[in-house]
Amino acid sequence: MVNIDKAAKLKTLLKSKDLTFIMEAHNGLSAKIVEEVGFQGIWASGLSMSTALGVRDNNEASWTQVLEQLEFMADATSIPILVDGDTGYGNFNNVRRLVAKLCQRDIAGVCIEDKLFPKTNSFIGESQPLAEVDEFCGRIKAGKDTQSNSNFCLVARVEALISGWPMEEAHKRATAYDDAGADAILIHSKKSDANEVIEFASAWNGNAPLIIVPTMYYKTPTETFRNTKISTIIWANHNMRAAISSMRRISKIIFDEKSLVSAEEEIVSVKDVFSLMEQKELAEAEKKYFKSTEKEIRGIVLAATQGTKLGPLTNDIPKSMVDVRGKPLLERLTKTLNDCGIKNISVVCGFKAETVNIKNINKVENSDYSDTGEVTSLISAIENLSGPCILTYRDILFRPYILESLLAVDGDIVCAIDSMWKNIEFRDPNRNADLVRCSIQYTGTYLEDDTTQILNFLPNNNNCDADGEFIGLLKLSEVGTKIIKSKLDQVKNSKEFKSADLPYLLQQLIDEGKCVKGHYFSGHWLDLDDAFDLARMRNMV
């Protein structure tokens, strides 16, 4: 398929036998929206671009500032842009430089008006002075001689009717501009009806197609223009005006209500913004081009057991798949891991493994789940245990900051320790808790380090002198995974470790002189043991 450049697309639009339409835009975002809804061309309005910059439409924005906006618009879209070039920003020499720069930036065309520089908006004041015909024809010829793309379109805008000159003057000027090489004629009027432009079009005998801007005579039905010599209609400033009214309304709602609730119902979602800005494309490009110097952090979730304390809820599914507010517990857990940058997640399944249908996980099976413990499950996933890694129980939920702070801690084996384990009102005294005693007690002092060394894993006793509770979440550095793997290789055939849990394994490492650290935090996590836990979890998530 032949790739047609934007200027050629614009030229085809202007010369079409069917009536065509070009919509106003003033920055990259509005240009993307114009293309998204289906328009085939963009009018880069001088009034709108000036307004977006907070200045008047009197050439207060320099042509280089306008050019910068146009570059963003051109990069954001694939349809042609016809830019409102005011008077060309000066004489023939300024027009030459303007056209050269527009062609460099893939702008399809420019419209210049036969007034004097600096310009005044056409709808302000009466009898604005016009340029001499010969001088303006020189601007047109200079632009056409300079364009580097042969399809670039230079549109001449006739301001005679706007400035109160008779129809004869408008035709004289349009004919001269046509002869000078203009690719199209824009005939402008600020009457509230279309009679002037219809009269002009009826008598037009030139070669250049005609363009109109029905801002003032907007009530005229579009069908009125279809059987005339008018080729193209420009909707000139309506996206900017819509933006002003919308921003005023939303700002007023938020100001009055001191809340976002009502406003959120009237605006697009942040997800929609990301979609419009093609955020997904960047993520795909990162996969293709960006090679991080940091090693990928893996995740392993130990989720093999049934969870019998939940009764009939786990007759047909494992505890990890129990519903928590519309989503399986495991899905919520893996999302937290994903949100913290951990995408490569292995889940050790056992009971009803076929029901574990969470997307984007690697399923590993511990077929001997009913007679074994967490150490055996970890041995099942030993091939996935490499590099930096997060190990977690399958029946906990926690705030992302807990994992983020854990990842930031320096250490080879670091466990997440809840310092508030005694202060949880709903704690069941018979509940299993992996309690620890540490080298430094938690103080909560701002300048104190929250990381300590675990001395012992303690028996489950709510009255014991423990410093905190290991919640079933730990981080392993690359060295840490090697330490764990070496230990697992030693004990994989040991009956002692067949039904052992993770704290037992960690205690063995401590006894061998390995450093197992604990990182304190305070609350903000939940675990699922029985139906009462599930009720609380469903209420609090």
C-alpha positions in Angstrom: 0.0 0.0 0.0 1.4 3.4 -1.0 1.9 5.8 1.9 0.2 9.1 1.0 1.8 12.1 2.9 -0.4 14.4 5.0 -0.1 17.3 2.6 -1.4 15.1 -0.2 -4.3 14.0 2.0 -5.2 17.7 2.6 -5.0 18.5 -1.0 -7.4 15.6 -1.8 -9.8 16.9 0.9 -9.8 20.4 -0.5 -10.4 19.2 -4.1 -13.0 16.7 -3.3 -16.3 16.9 -5.2 -18.1 16.0 -1.9 -18.3 18.5 0.9 -15.5 17.9 3.4 -15.1 19.0 7.0 -12.1 20.0 9.1 -12.3 20.3 12.9 -10.4 22.7 15.2 -7.7 21.6 17.6 -5.2 23.6 19.6 -2.8 21.0 21.2 -1.7 17.4 21.0 -4.6 16.2 23.1 -7.4 17.9 21.2 -5.7 16.9 17.9 -5.8 13.2 19.0 -9.5 13.6 19.9 -10.3 15.1 16.5 -8.7 12.1 14.7 -10.3 9.7 17.2 -13.9 10.7 16.4 -13.3 10.4 12.7 -12.4 13.8 11.1 -10.1 13.6 8.2 -8.4 16.9 8.8 -7.4 19.4 11.6 -7.8 23.2 11.7 -5.0 24.5 14.0 -6.9 27.6 15.1 -4.8 30.7 15.9 -7.5 31.9 18.3 -7.6 28.5 20.1 -3.8 28.1 20.3 -3.5 31.6 21.7 -6.2 31.1 24.2 -4.7 27.8 25.3 -1.5 29.8 26.0 -3.5 32.4 27.9 -2.8 35.3 25.5 -4.9 37.3 23.0 -5.3 36.5 19.3 -3.3 39.5 18.3 0.0 37.8 17.5 0.9 37.9 21.2 2.0 34.3 20.9 5.1 34.2 18.6 5.1 32.1 15.5 7.8 29.9 17.1 5.5 29.2 20.1 2.7 28.3 17.7 5.2 26.1 15.8 6.0 24.2 19.0 2.3 23.4 19.5 2.0 22.3 15.9 4.9 19.9 16.3 3.1 18.1 19.2 -0.1 18.0 17.2 1.6 16.6 14.1 3.4 13.9 16.1 0.2 12.9 17.9 -1.9 12.3 14.7 -1.9 10.8 11.3 -4.4 13.2 9.6 -3.4 16.5 7.9 -3.2 19.8 9.7 -4.1 23.1 8.1 -2.7 25.8 10.4 -4.1 29.2 10.8 -1.1 31.3 9.9 -2.7 34.7 10.6 -1.0 37.1 8.2 2.1 35.0 7.7 3.7 36.8 10.6 5.0 39.6 8.4 6.0 40.2 4.8 7.0 37.7 2.1 10.3 36.9 3.9 8.5 35.9 7.1 6.1 33.7 5.0 9.0 31.9 3.4 10.5 31.0 6.7 7.2 30.0 8.1 6.4 27.6 5.2 9.9 26.1 5.3 9.5 25.3 9.0 5.9 24.0 8.6 7.1 21.6 5.9 9.9 20.4 8.1 7.3 19.5 10.8 5.0 17.6 8.4 2.3 20.3 8.6 0.0 19.8 5.5 -0.9 23.5 4.8 -1.1 27.0 6.0 -3.9 29.6 5.7 -2.8 33.3 5.6 -5.1 36.3 5.6 -4.8 39.5 3.6 -4.5 41.8 6.6 -1.6 43.6 8.2 0.9 42.3 10.8 0.3 42.3 13.8 -3.2 41.0 13.1 -6.4 41.6 15.0 -9.1 38.8 15.3 -11.6 39.2 12.5 -14.6 39.3 14.8 -13.2 42.3 16.8 -13.9 45.8 15.5 -15.0 47.1 12.1 -13.2 48.1 8.8 -9.9 46.5 9.6 -7.2 47.6 7.2 -6.3 45.1 4.4 -3.0 44.4 2.7 -2.4 45.7 -0.7 -3.3 43.0 -3.3 0.0 42.9 -5.0 1.9 42.7 -1.7 -0.3 39.8 -0.5 0.2 38.0 -3.8 3.9 38.3 -3.2 3.4 36.5 0.1 1.6 33.7 -1.6 4.2 33.3 -4.3 7.0 33.4 -1.8 5.3 30.6 0.2 4.7 28.4 -2.8 8.3 28.9 -4.0 9.6 27.9 -0.6 7.6 24.7 0.1 9.7 21.6 0.2 6.7 19.3 -0.3 5.0 19.8 -3.6 1.7 18.9 -2.1 1.9 21.5 0.6 -1.3 23.7 0.5 -1.3 27.5 0.9 -4.8 28.8 1.5 -5.5 32.5 0.9 -8.1 34.0 3.3 -10.1 36.9 1.9 -11.1 39.4 4.6 -12.9 41.9 2.3 -16.4 41.0 3.4 -15.4 41.0 7.1 -13.9 44.5 6.8 -17.0 45.9 5.0 -15.8 45.9 1.4 -18.2 45.2 -1.4 -18.6 41.8 -3.0 -16.7 43.0 -6.1 -13.6 43.7 -3.9 -13.8 40.2 -2.5 -13.9 38.6 -5.9 -11.1 40.8 -7.2 -8.8 39.8 -4.4 -9.8 36.1 -4.6 -9.1 36.0 -8.3 -5.7 37.6 -7.8 -4.7 35.2 -5.1 -5.9 32.3 -7.3 -3.7 33.5 -10.1 -0.7 33.9 -7.6 -0.9 30.2 -6.9 -3.1 29.8 -3.8 -4.3 26.2 -3.4 -7.6 27.3 -2.0 -9.6 30.4 -1.2 -11.2 30.9 2.2 -14.0 33.4 2.0 -14.8 34.8 5.4 -18.0 36.4 6.7 -19.3 37.5 10.1 -22.9 37.9 9.1 -25.4 35.8 11.0 -26.6 34.2 7.8 -24.8 32.5 4.9 -26.1 34.8 2.2 -22.7 36.5 1.6 -20.7 33.3 1.2 -23.4 31.7 -1.0 -23.5 34.8 -3.2 -19.7 34.7 -3.4 -19.6 31.0 -4.3 -22.3 31.4 -6.9 -20.2 33.9 -8.8 -16.9 32.2 -8.3 -15.1 31.3 -11.6 -11.6 30.6 -10.2 -9.7 27.3 -10.2 -9.1 27.2 -6.4 -11.6 25.4 -4.3 -13.5 27.4 -1.7 -13.5 27.1 2.1 -15.9 28.6 4.6 -15.9 29.0 8.4 -19.6 29.2 9.5 -18.8 30.3 13.1 -21.3 33.2 12.9 -23.9 31.7 10.6 -23.9 28.3 12.4 -27.7 28.0 12.2 -27.5 27.6 8.4 -28.2 23.9 7.6 -25.1 22.2 6.3 -27.1 20.9 3.3 -27.3 24.4 2.1 -23.6 24.3 1.1 -23.6 20.9 -0.5 -24.7 21.9 -4.0 -22.5 25.0 -4.2 -18.9 25.5 -5.2 -17.9 25.3 -1.6 -15.5 22.5 -1.0 -14.7 22.5 2.7 -16.1 23.6 6.0 -13.9 24.5 8.9 -15.4 24.1 12.4 -13.1 26.8 13.8 -12.9 27.0 17.6 -15.5 24.7 19.2 -13.1 22.4 21.0 -11.5 25.3 22.8 -14.9 26.8 23.7 -16.1 23.4 24.9 -13.0 23.0 27.0 -13.6 26.4 28.7 -17.2 25.6 29.6 -16.3 22.1 30.9 -13.4 23.3 33.0 -15.5 26.1 34.5 -18.3 23.7 35.4 -16.1 21.1 36.9 -13.9 23.6 38.8 -17.1 25.2 40.2 -18.5 21.9 41.4 -15.3 21.0 43.2 -15.0 24.5 44.7 -18.6 24.5 46.0 -18.7 20.9 47.2 -15.1 20.5 48.5 -15.4 17.0 47.1 -14.7 15.1 43.9 -17.7 12.8 44.1 -20.1 14.7 41.8 -17.2 15.8 39.5 -16.0 12.2 38.9 -19.4 11.3 37.5 -19.0 13.9 34.7 -15.4 13.4 33.6 -13.5 10.7 31.9 -11.6 8.2 33.9 -7.8 8.3 34.4 -7.7 5.0 32.6 -9.3 6.7 29.6 -6.6 9.3 29.7 -3.9 6.7 29.7 -5.6 4.9 26.8 -5.8 8.1 24.7 -2.1 8.7 25.4 -1.3 5.1 24.2 0.3 4.1 27.5 0.0 0.5 26.5 2.3 1.1 23.6 5.0 2.4 25.9 4.8 -0.7 28.0 5.2 -2.9 24.9 8.1 -0.7 23.8 9.8 -1.1 27.2 9.6 -4.9 26.8 11.2 -4.6 23.4 13.9 -2.0 24.0 14.6 -1.5 27.7 16.9 -4.0 29.3 17.0 -3.3 33.0 20.3 -3.7 34.8 18.3 -4.9 37.8 17.5 -8.6 38.0 13.9 -9.5 37.8 12.2 -10.2 41.2 10.3 -13.4 41.2 7.4 -14.4 43.4 6.5 -17.8 44.9 3.1 -18.3 46.6 2.7 -21.4 48.8 -0.9 -22.4 48.2 -1.2 -26.2 48.2 -3.4 -27.0 51.2 -7.2 -27.1 51.3 -8.0 -24.9 54.3 -10.4 -27.1 56.2 -11.3 -24.6 58.8 -13.4 -22.8 56.2 -15.8 -25.8 56.1 -17.9 -26.2 53.0 -16.4 -23.1 51.3 -13.3 -25.2 50.5 -15.0 -28.5 49.6 -14.5 -27.9 45.9 -11.8 -25.2 45.8 -8.6 -24.5 47.9 -8.5 -21.7 50.4 -6.5 -19.5 47.9 -9.6 -19.4 45.6 -12.2 -18.4 48.2 -14.1 -15.3 47.1 -13.2 -12.0 48.8 -15.5 -9.2 47.6 -15.9 -10.6 44.1 -12.4 -11.8 43.5 -10.5 -14.9 44.6 -8.1 -14.3 47.5 -5.2 -15.4 45.3 -6.1 -12.9 42.5 -6.0 -10.1 45.1 -2.6 -11.3 46.4 -1.0 -11.6 42.9 -2.3 -8.1 42.0 -0.5 -6.6 45.0 2.7 -8.4 43.9 2.2 -7.2 40.3 1.6 -3.6 41.5 4.9 -3.8 43.3 6.7 -4.8 40.1 6.7 -8.6 40.6 5.3 -10.1 37.4 6.9 -13.6 37.3 4.8 -15.4 39.9 4.8 -19.2 40.6 2.0 -20.6 42.7 2.5 -24.0 44.3 -0.9 -25.7 44.1 -2.2 -29.0 45.6 -5.8 -29.5 46.6 -8.1 -29.0 43.6 -5.2 -27.6 41.6 -7.3 -27.5 38.4 -9.5 -24.8 40.0 -6.7 -22.3 40.3 -7.3 -20.3 37.2 -5.6 -17.0 37.9 -4.2 -15.3 34.8 -0.4 -14.8 34.4 0.9 -17.2 37.0 3.1 -20.3 36.7 1.4 -23.2 38.4 3.6 -25.7 40.2 2.0 -28.8 41.8 2.7 -30.4 45.1 0.9 -33.7 44.5 1.6 -34.9 48.1 0.0 -31.8 49.6 -2.1 -33.7 52.1 0.9 -35.2 53.9 3.4 -32.5 53.6 4.1 -28.9 54.7 5.4 -25.6 53.3 9.0 -26.8 53.0 7.9 -29.6 50.6 5.8 -27.2 48.6 8.9 -24.9 48.3 11.0 -27.8 47.2 8.4 -28.4 44.4 9.1 -24.9 43.2 12.9 -25.0 43.6 13.4 -24.5 39.8 11.6 -21.2 40.1 13.6 -20.1 43.1 16.4 -17.9 41.7 17.6 -14.4 41.8 15.9 -12.0 44.1 12.6 -13.5 45.2 9.5 -12.9 47.3 8.0 -15.8 49.2 4.5 -15.5 50.6 1.7 -17.6 52.1 -1.4 -17.8 50.0 -3.9 -16.7 52.7 -2.7 -13.2 53.5 -3.5 -9.8 52.1 -1.4 -6.7 52.9 -1.0 -3.1 52.0 1.5 -2.6 49.1 3.7 -0.4 51.3 4.6 -3.4 53.4 6.1 -5.2 50.4 7.7 -2.0 49.0 9.5 -1.3 52.3 10.5 -5.0 52.5 12.0 -4.8 49.0 14.0 -1.7 50.0 15.6 -3.3 53.0 19.2 -4.5 52.7 19.6 -8.1 53.6 19.7 -11.6 52.2 16.7 -13.1 54.1 14.3 -10.6 55.5 10.9 -11.4 57.0 7.9 -9.1 57.4 7.2 -8.8 61.2 4.0 -7.2 62.6 4.9 -5.3 65.8 1.2 -4.9 66.7 0.4 -8.6 66.9 -0.9 -8.3 70.5 -3.1 -5.3 69.8 -5.5 -6.8 67.2 -8.9 -6.8 68.9 -10.3 -9.8 67.0 -7.3 -12.1 67.5 -8.4 -15.6 68.3 -6.3 -16.9 71.2 -6.2 -20.3 69.6 -5.1 -18.9 66.2 -1.7 -20.1 64.9 0.8 -17.3 64.9 4.4 -17.5 63.9 5.9 -15.4 66.7 9.5 -14.2 66.8 12.0 -12.8 69.3 14.4 -10.3 67.8 17.7 -8.6 68.7 16.0 -5.2 68.9 12.5 -4.5 70.0 10.2 -2.2 67.8 10.1 1.3 69.1 8.3 3.2 66.4 10.8 6.1 66.8 11.2 8.1 63.6 15.0 8.0 63.6 15.2 4.3 64.6 15.9 1.6 62.0 12.9 -0.8 61.7 15.1 -3.7 60.7 16.3 -6.2 63.3 17.8 -9.7 63.5 15.5 -12.6 64.3 16.9 -14.7 67.2 14.2 -17.3 67.5 10.8 -18.4 66.1 8.6 -19.1 69.2 5.8 -21.5 70.0 2.3 -20.2 69.3 1.5 -18.6 72.7 -0.3 -15.3 72.9 1.1 -14.8 76.4 4.7 -15.3 75.4 7.3 -12.5 75.4 7.4 -12.1 71.6 8.6 -9.0 69.7 6.3 -9.6 66.7 4.6 -12.0 64.3 6.0 -13.2 61.1 3.1 -12.8 58.6 4.3 -15.3 56.0 6.0 -12.8 53.7 9.8 -12.7 53.2 12.3 -11.3 50.7 15.3 -13.2 49.5 18.2 -11.6 47.7 20.2 -13.5 45.1 22.4 -14.7 47.8 19.4 -15.5 50.0 17.9 -17.7 47.4 21.1 -19.7 47.1 21.2 -20.2 50.9 17.6 -21.4 50.8 18.1 -23.7 47.8 21.2 -25.2 49.4 19.3 -26.0 52.5 16.4 -27.4 50.5 18.8 -29.7 48.6 20.1 -31.0 52.0 16.7 -31.8 53.5 14.6 -32.8 50.4 14.7 -36.5 51.4 14.5 -35.9 55.1 11.5 -37.1 57.0 12.0 -34.4 59.5 11.3 -31.7 56.9 8.6 -33.5 55.0 5.8 -31.7 57.0 7.8 -28.8 58.2 6.6 -25.2 57.8 8.6 -22.2 56.7 9.5 -20.9 60.2 11.0 -24.3 61.0 13.2 -24.0 58.0 14.2 -20.4 58.9 15.0 -21.5 62.5 17.4 -24.2 61.2 19.2 -21.5 59.2 19.4 -19.3 62.3 20.8 -22.2 64.3 23.5 -22.7 61.6 24.6 -19.1 62.1 22.8 -17.6 59.1 21.5 -14.1 59.4 17.7 -13.9 59.1 16.4 -10.3 59.5 13.1 -9.0 60.5 11.5 -5.8 59.2 8.9 -4.3 61.5 5.6 -2.7 60.4 2.4 -2.0 62.3 -0.8 -3.7 61.2 -2.4 -3.2 57.8 -2.6 -6.9 56.9 -5.1 -9.7 57.1 -4.9 -13.4 57.1 -7.6 -16.0 56.3 -7.9 -18.9 58.7 -11.6 -19.5 59.3 -15.0 -18.1 58.5 -14.7 -15.3 61.0 -11.5 -14.2 59.3 -13.2 -14.3 55.9 -16.1 -12.1 57.2 -13.6 -9.6 58.5 -11.6 -9.7 55.3 -14.7 -9.2 53.1 -15.7 -6.3 55.2 -12.3 -4.6 55.3 -11.0 -5.1 51.7 
